[in-house]
Amino acid sequence: MPDEAEIDKLVKRFAMMRALAARAVAENPDDARALFGAGVAYRLTGDYAAAIDAFERADKAQPNAAAILFELGLVREYAGRFEAAAKAYERALAADPAHFKARQALVQLQKQTPESNSIALMEAQFSGPDEDGWRTNHLGHALAKTYEDFGDVERSFAWLTRAKQRRRALAPYDAANEEALADAVIAATPPMGGGHRSSEPIFVSGLPRSGTTLVDRILSSHPEVMSAGEIPNFAALNKKLSGSPTRLTLDPDTLSRAGAIDYARLGKLYIDSTRPLTGAAPRFVDKAPSTYLLAASVLAALPDARVIAVRRHPLDSVLSNYKQIFPLEDRYYDYVYDLEAAAHKFVQFDRVLQHWRRTLPPERFMLLQYEDLVADQEAVTRRLIAFAGLPWDDRCLAFHKNAAGVGTPSAAQVRAPMNAAAVGRFAKYGALLDPARRVLENAGLVL
């Protein structure tokens, strides 16, 4: 049976977090610890302006605390204040030169040159035992970014490989589990024809670094649409209502219980859970990447919603994921530590997308190819806006002028006009990507 107390807590979670944060700021205006906690709560619920204010107050209450300054840099970056973010990261490193997250964030934010870099320091900090693998992961990625900025692809790739060794050993990719998950998604048959009648949500999903943030920005540049960010509410509520006792939010056991869920209730609970973020906005975007696994469940619960799955060229998708840090203890991201694993993950992802393309109503499910959007921005954007059931608005072509915060690694990229810089990037890596290429060739996804 569903745990009603846990369900109620999930629905009210965002409202409670913001209320607690506001109370902490009001009652403890000079307490760095309370202000830090409030800043984190605001960041997690997408209120970046309030998060910046809380962290700036915390910085005044406790100057030169590296943890506060790193968080301040992060939310400034999300808000598009890149120079101010860099200054916060620099201050964090001045306070604690070993703060590897601030080091990697600063390197990622700034162009590295042979004359101005931190190679020697990062190489020295990289050596030595690393129990959980996060220090070497961040520093190795920073070194890889540095050499990529130099144009030295081979040395950059060598550092990526070294960066991931410890995390790969601690969190090995389970190929059999991923195949079982895709099989369970394809086998699940949520009942259609009921659900909660709301056309508010537009779900944008796909593998990370595939163009989902770009699509989110295009849609949320429309005056009738706001972005709720990457919120896990639907998957979490689906899990609770399924009655599954397993630990993972998305697994074969949960999906096998699709027929037992009250989808009208799921849809209503989901909409209620988003209210603290979406308010009275006519439409909103939910950009949780893994929602592609639940597309049929989404449409069973919310038959008037739209689901968009973004797909990128397989090798570009594998490369962009391999180059990304996902600093979470989450099995969903275990594939990023190995090229073959990232390719295998893409194969399972594509299996699910092709199933949805065959079985879901085309007026509710859209498979969008990233390269098509880049090649013909206006035509594909018009198709996207029409699919969402929205009137055309020219602001959707000027998505880079959207001032709203972006809580993803794409915060800088989506503030630039559409360009083809990321299309076909895999080509310059040549044989370095052969382990992934072989997996994709065997699956018939690349020639």
C-alpha positions as CSV (number, residue, x, y, z in Angstrom):
1,M,0.0,0.0,0.0
2,P,1.2,3.5,-0.7
3,D,2.7,5.4,2.3
4,E,0.3,8.4,2.5
5,A,2.5,10.3,4.9
6,E,5.5,10.1,2.5
7,I,3.2,11.1,-0.4
8,D,2.0,14.1,1.4
9,K,5.6,15.0,2.3
10,L,6.6,14.8,-1.4
11,V,3.7,17.0,-2.5
12,K,4.5,19.7,0.0
13,R,8.3,19.4,-0.2
14,F,9.1,22.5,-2.3
15,A,6.7,24.7,-0.3
16,M,8.1,23.5,3.0
17,M,11.7,24.0,1.8
18,R,11.0,27.6,0.7
19,A,9.1,28.3,3.9
20,L,11.9,27.0,6.1
21,A,14.4,29.0,4.1
22,A,12.5,32.2,4.4
23,R,12.1,31.6,8.2
24,A,15.8,30.9,8.6
25,V,16.7,34.2,6.8
26,A,14.2,36.2,8.8
27,E,15.0,34.8,12.2
28,N,18.8,34.4,11.8
29,P,19.9,37.4,9.6
30,D,23.5,37.2,10.9
31,D,23.9,33.5,11.3
32,A,26.1,32.1,8.5
33,R,25.1,28.5,9.1
34,A,21.4,29.3,8.9
35,L,21.9,31.5,5.9
36,F,23.9,28.8,4.2
37,G,21.1,26.3,4.7
38,A,18.6,28.7,3.4
39,G,20.7,29.4,0.3
40,V,21.0,25.6,-0.5
41,A,17.2,25.3,-0.1
42,Y,16.5,28.2,-2.4
43,R,19.0,26.7,-4.9
44,L,17.4,23.3,-4.9
45,T,14.0,24.8,-5.4
46,G,15.1,27.0,-8.3
47,D,14.9,30.5,-6.6
48,Y,18.4,31.6,-7.6
49,A,17.9,35.3,-6.7
50,A,16.9,34.4,-3.1
51,A,19.8,31.9,-3.0
52,I,22.3,34.6,-4.1
53,D,21.0,36.9,-1.4
54,A,21.3,34.2,1.3
55,F,24.8,33.2,0.3
56,E,25.9,36.9,0.1
57,R,24.6,37.5,3.6
58,A,26.3,34.3,4.8
59,D,29.6,35.6,3.2
60,K,29.3,38.8,5.2
61,A,28.5,36.9,8.4
62,Q,31.5,34.6,7.9
63,P,33.9,36.1,5.4
64,N,36.3,33.8,3.4
65,A,34.5,30.5,4.0
66,A,35.3,28.4,1.0
67,A,32.0,26.3,1.2
68,I,29.9,29.5,1.2
69,L,31.9,31.1,-1.6
70,F,31.6,28.0,-3.8
71,E,27.9,27.9,-3.4
72,L,27.7,31.6,-4.1
73,G,29.7,31.1,-7.3
74,L,27.5,28.3,-8.4
75,V,24.2,30.2,-8.1
76,R,25.7,33.3,-9.7
77,E,26.7,31.1,-12.6
78,Y,23.2,29.7,-12.8
79,A,21.9,33.2,-12.9
80,G,24.2,34.1,-15.8
81,R,26.5,36.3,-13.7
82,F,29.6,34.7,-14.9
83,E,32.2,37.3,-13.9
84,A,30.8,37.5,-10.4
85,A,30.7,33.7,-10.2
86,A,34.4,33.5,-11.2
87,K,35.3,36.0,-8.4
88,A,33.5,33.9,-5.9
89,Y,35.3,30.7,-7.0
90,E,38.6,32.6,-6.9
91,R,37.9,33.8,-3.3
92,A,37.0,30.2,-2.4
93,L,40.3,29.0,-3.7
94,A,42.2,31.8,-1.9
95,A,40.5,30.6,1.3
96,D,41.1,26.9,0.5
97,P,43.5,26.1,-2.4
98,A,42.5,22.4,-2.1
99,H,38.8,23.1,-2.8
100,F,38.7,20.9,-5.9
101,K,35.0,21.7,-6.8
102,A,35.8,25.4,-6.9
103,R,39.0,24.7,-8.9
104,Q,37.1,22.6,-11.5
105,A,34.2,25.1,-11.7
106,L,36.6,28.0,-12.3
107,V,38.5,26.1,-15.0
108,Q,35.3,25.2,-16.7
109,L,34.1,28.8,-16.6
110,Q,37.3,30.4,-18.0
111,K,39.4,29.8,-21.1
112,Q,42.7,28.3,-20.1
113,T,45.9,29.3,-21.9
114,P,49.5,28.0,-21.9
115,E,50.4,31.3,-20.1
116,S,47.6,31.2,-17.6
117,N,46.6,27.9,-16.0
118,S,46.8,25.8,-12.9
119,I,48.3,22.6,-14.3
120,A,51.2,22.2,-11.9
121,L,49.0,22.8,-8.8
122,M,46.2,20.5,-10.1
123,E,48.6,17.7,-11.0
124,A,50.1,17.9,-7.5
125,Q,46.7,17.8,-5.9
126,F,45.6,14.9,-8.1
127,S,48.1,12.5,-6.7
128,G,47.6,10.5,-3.6
129,P,44.8,8.3,-2.2
130,D,41.2,9.3,-3.0
131,E,38.8,7.2,-1.0
132,D,35.5,8.3,-2.7
133,G,37.0,9.4,-6.1
134,W,35.5,12.9,-6.2
135,R,38.8,14.8,-5.8
136,T,40.5,13.0,-8.7
137,N,37.3,13.2,-10.8
138,H,37.0,17.0,-10.5
139,L,40.7,17.7,-10.9
140,G,41.1,15.3,-13.8
141,H,38.2,16.9,-15.6
142,A,39.7,20.3,-14.9
143,L,43.0,19.2,-16.4
144,A,41.2,17.6,-19.4
145,K,39.4,21.0,-20.0
146,T,42.7,22.8,-19.7
147,Y,44.4,20.7,-22.4
148,E,41.2,20.8,-24.6
149,D,41.5,24.6,-24.4
150,F,45.1,24.2,-25.6
151,G,43.9,22.1,-28.6
152,D,45.7,19.0,-27.2
153,V,42.9,16.4,-27.7
154,E,44.9,13.3,-26.8
155,R,46.3,14.7,-23.5
156,S,42.9,16.0,-22.7
157,F,41.3,12.6,-23.2
158,A,44.1,10.9,-21.2
159,W,43.2,13.0,-18.3
160,L,39.5,12.2,-18.6
161,T,40.3,8.5,-18.5
162,R,42.5,9.0,-15.4
163,A,39.8,11.2,-13.8
164,K,37.3,8.5,-13.9
165,Q,39.3,5.5,-12.7
166,R,38.4,5.6,-9.0
167,R,34.7,6.4,-9.5
168,R,34.5,3.6,-12.1
169,A,35.8,1.1,-9.6
170,L,33.4,2.3,-6.9
171,A,30.3,2.6,-9.1
172,P,30.6,0.1,-12.0
173,Y,28.0,0.3,-14.7
174,D,25.5,-2.6,-14.7
175,A,24.7,-3.3,-18.3
176,A,22.3,-6.1,-17.5
177,N,20.4,-3.8,-15.2
178,E,20.1,-1.1,-17.9
179,E,18.8,-3.7,-20.4
180,A,16.3,-5.0,-17.8
181,L,15.1,-1.5,-17.2
182,A,14.6,-0.8,-20.9
183,D,12.8,-4.1,-21.2
184,A,10.5,-3.2,-18.3
185,V,9.7,0.2,-19.8
186,I,8.7,-1.4,-23.1
187,A,6.7,-4.1,-21.4
188,A,4.8,-1.8,-19.0
189,T,1.3,-0.8,-20.2
190,P,-0.2,2.0,-18.1
191,P,-3.9,2.2,-18.8
192,M,-4.9,5.1,-21.0
193,G,-8.2,7.0,-21.1
194,G,-8.3,8.5,-17.6
195,G,-5.9,10.7,-15.8
196,H,-6.0,14.3,-14.5
197,R,-7.0,16.9,-17.0
198,S,-4.2,19.5,-17.1
199,S,-2.4,20.8,-20.1
200,E,0.0,22.8,-18.0
201,P,3.1,20.6,-18.1
202,I,5.5,20.2,-21.0
203,F,8.0,17.4,-20.2
204,V,11.4,17.8,-21.9
205,S,13.6,14.7,-21.4
206,G,16.6,12.8,-22.8
207,L,20.1,11.9,-21.9
208,P,22.0,14.8,-20.2
209,R,24.0,17.1,-22.5
210,S,21.7,16.3,-25.5
211,G,20.1,19.7,-26.0
212,T,17.3,19.4,-23.3
213,T,18.3,22.7,-21.7
214,L,18.2,24.4,-25.1
215,V,14.7,23.1,-25.8
216,D,13.7,24.2,-22.3
217,R,15.0,27.7,-22.9
218,I,13.2,27.9,-26.3
219,L,9.9,26.9,-24.7
220,S,10.3,29.1,-21.6
221,S,11.1,32.1,-23.8
222,H,7.4,32.0,-24.7
223,P,5.4,34.5,-22.5
224,E,2.9,31.7,-21.5
225,V,5.6,29.3,-20.3
226,M,8.0,29.2,-17.3
227,S,10.6,26.6,-16.5
228,A,10.4,24.6,-13.3
229,G,13.8,23.1,-14.0
230,E,14.8,19.5,-13.4
231,I,12.3,18.4,-10.8
232,P,12.1,14.7,-9.7
233,N,8.4,15.0,-8.6
234,F,6.7,12.8,-11.2
235,A,9.1,9.8,-10.9
236,A,9.1,10.1,-7.1
237,L,5.3,10.2,-6.8
238,N,5.0,7.4,-9.4
239,K,7.3,5.3,-7.2
240,K,5.2,6.0,-4.0
241,L,1.9,5.3,-5.7
242,S,3.2,2.0,-7.2
243,G,3.7,0.5,-3.8
244,S,7.1,-0.8,-4.9
245,P,9.3,-1.6,-1.9
246,T,12.6,-1.4,-3.8
247,R,15.2,1.3,-3.1
248,L,15.5,2.8,-6.6
249,T,13.0,5.3,-7.9
250,L,13.1,3.8,-11.4
251,D,13.6,0.0,-11.7
252,P,11.9,-3.0,-13.2
253,D,9.9,-3.7,-10.0
254,T,8.4,-0.2,-10.0
255,L,7.6,-0.4,-13.7
256,S,6.0,-3.8,-13.4
257,R,3.4,-2.3,-11.1
258,A,2.1,0.2,-13.7
259,G,-1.3,-1.4,-13.7
260,A,-1.8,-0.8,-10.0
261,I,-1.3,3.0,-10.0
262,D,-4.2,5.5,-9.7
263,Y,-3.2,7.7,-12.6
264,A,-5.8,10.4,-12.0
265,R,-4.5,10.8,-8.5
266,L,-0.9,10.7,-9.7
267,G,-1.5,13.5,-12.2
268,K,-3.3,15.7,-9.6
269,L,-0.6,15.1,-6.9
270,Y,2.1,16.0,-9.4
271,I,0.4,19.3,-10.4
272,D,-0.2,20.1,-6.8
273,S,3.5,19.4,-6.0
274,T,4.7,21.9,-8.6
275,R,2.6,24.9,-7.4
276,P,5.3,26.5,-5.3
277,L,7.5,26.7,-8.4
278,T,5.0,27.3,-11.1
279,G,2.4,29.5,-9.3
280,A,-0.3,30.6,-11.8
281,A,1.8,30.2,-14.9
282,P,-0.4,28.9,-17.8
283,R,2.2,26.4,-18.8
284,F,5.5,25.1,-17.4
285,V,8.5,22.9,-18.5
286,D,9.6,20.0,-16.4
287,K,13.1,19.1,-17.6
288,A,13.9,16.0,-15.5
289,P,16.1,14.0,-18.0
290,S,15.0,10.5,-17.0
291,T,11.3,11.2,-17.6
292,Y,11.8,9.6,-21.0
293,L,11.6,6.3,-19.2
294,L,8.1,7.2,-17.9
295,A,6.6,8.8,-21.0
296,A,3.6,6.4,-21.1
297,S,3.0,6.9,-17.4
298,V,3.1,10.6,-17.8
299,L,0.4,10.5,-20.5
300,A,-1.7,8.1,-18.5
301,A,-1.6,10.5,-15.5
302,L,-1.8,13.7,-17.6
303,P,-3.3,12.9,-21.0
304,D,-3.3,16.6,-22.0
305,A,0.4,17.0,-21.3
306,R,3.2,17.0,-23.9
307,V,6.4,14.9,-23.7
308,I,9.4,15.8,-25.8
309,A,12.4,13.5,-26.0
310,V,15.6,15.1,-27.3
311,R,18.1,12.9,-29.1
312,R,21.6,13.8,-30.3
313,H,24.0,12.0,-32.6
314,P,25.1,8.9,-30.7
315,L,28.8,9.6,-30.6
316,D,28.3,13.3,-29.7
317,S,25.9,12.2,-27.0
318,V,28.4,9.6,-25.6
319,L,31.3,12.1,-25.7
320,S,29.4,14.9,-24.0
321,N,28.3,12.6,-21.2
322,Y,31.8,11.2,-20.8
323,K,33.1,14.7,-20.4
324,Q,30.6,15.6,-17.8
325,I,30.7,15.5,-14.0
326,F,27.5,14.4,-12.3
327,P,28.5,14.8,-8.6
328,L,25.8,12.5,-7.3
329,E,25.8,9.1,-5.7
330,D,23.2,8.0,-8.2
331,R,23.1,4.8,-10.2
332,Y,21.5,6.6,-13.1
333,Y,24.9,8.3,-13.8
334,D,27.2,5.3,-13.4
335,Y,27.6,5.1,-17.2
336,V,29.6,8.3,-17.4
337,Y,32.8,6.6,-16.1
338,D,33.4,4.4,-19.1
339,L,33.1,4.9,-22.9
340,E,31.6,1.5,-23.6
341,A,29.2,2.0,-20.8
342,A,28.1,5.4,-22.1
343,A,27.5,3.9,-25.6
344,H,25.6,0.9,-24.1
345,K,23.4,3.4,-22.2
346,F,22.7,5.3,-25.4
347,V,21.6,2.0,-27.1
348,Q,19.1,1.4,-24.3
349,F,17.9,5.0,-24.4
350,D,17.3,4.7,-28.2
351,R,15.4,1.4,-27.8
352,V,13.0,3.2,-25.5
353,L,12.6,6.2,-27.8
354,Q,11.9,4.1,-30.8
355,H,9.3,2.2,-28.8
356,W,7.6,5.5,-27.8
357,R,7.7,6.7,-31.4
358,R,5.8,3.6,-32.5
359,T,3.3,3.4,-29.6
360,L,2.5,6.9,-28.2
361,P,0.2,9.4,-29.8
362,P,2.2,11.8,-32.0
363,E,0.1,14.8,-30.8
364,R,1.4,14.1,-27.3
365,F,4.9,12.6,-27.8
366,M,7.6,14.3,-29.9
367,L,11.1,12.9,-30.7
368,L,13.3,15.9,-31.5
369,Q,16.7,15.5,-33.1
370,Y,19.2,18.1,-31.8
371,E,21.0,18.4,-35.1
372,D,17.7,19.2,-37.0
373,L,17.1,22.1,-34.6
374,V,20.5,23.5,-35.1
375,A,20.4,23.1,-38.9
376,D,17.0,24.8,-39.3
377,Q,16.2,26.7,-36.1
378,E,13.1,28.5,-37.2
379,A,11.3,25.6,-38.9
380,V,12.0,23.2,-36.0
381,T,11.2,25.8,-33.4
382,R,7.9,26.5,-35.1
383,R,7.1,22.8,-35.1
384,L,8.1,22.6,-31.4
385,I,5.9,25.5,-30.4
386,A,2.9,24.1,-32.4
387,F,3.4,20.7,-30.8
388,A,3.2,22.3,-27.4
389,G,-0.2,23.8,-28.3
390,L,1.1,27.4,-28.1
391,P,0.6,30.4,-30.4
392,W,3.8,31.5,-32.2
393,D,6.0,34.1,-30.5
394,D,9.2,35.4,-32.0
395,R,10.9,35.5,-28.6
396,C,11.3,31.7,-28.9
397,L,13.9,32.3,-31.6
398,A,15.8,34.7,-29.2
399,F,16.0,32.1,-26.4
400,H,19.6,33.4,-25.6
401,K,18.0,36.6,-24.3
402,N,15.9,34.7,-21.7
403,A,17.1,36.1,-18.3
404,A,15.8,33.3,-16.2
405,G,18.2,31.2,-14.2
406,V,19.6,27.9,-15.6
407,G,20.5,25.2,-13.0
408,T,22.5,22.9,-15.4
409,P,26.0,22.7,-16.8
410,S,24.6,24.4,-20.0
411,A,24.1,27.7,-18.2
412,A,26.6,29.5,-20.4
413,Q,25.9,27.8,-23.7
414,V,22.2,28.6,-23.7
415,R,22.9,32.3,-23.3
416,A,24.5,32.4,-26.7
417,P,22.6,32.4,-30.0
418,M,22.1,29.1,-31.8
419,N,25.2,27.7,-33.4
420,A,26.7,24.4,-34.7
421,A,29.8,24.4,-32.5
422,A,28.7,21.2,-30.7
423,V,27.5,19.3,-33.8
424,G,29.9,16.6,-35.0
425,R,32.4,17.4,-32.2
426,F,33.2,13.7,-31.9
427,A,35.0,13.7,-35.3
428,K,38.2,15.4,-33.8
429,Y,38.5,12.6,-31.3
430,G,39.0,9.9,-34.0
431,A,40.1,6.5,-32.8
432,L,39.9,7.7,-29.1
433,L,36.2,7.0,-29.3
434,D,36.6,3.5,-30.9
435,P,35.4,1.6,-27.7
436,A,32.1,3.5,-27.9
437,R,32.0,3.4,-31.7
438,R,32.1,-0.4,-31.7
439,V,29.2,-0.7,-29.3
440,L,27.1,1.7,-31.4
441,E,28.1,0.0,-34.7
442,N,27.0,-3.4,-33.3
443,A,23.6,-1.9,-32.4
444,G,23.3,-0.4,-35.9
445,L,23.3,3.2,-34.7
446,V,26.4,4.4,-36.5
447,L,28.0,3.3,-39.7
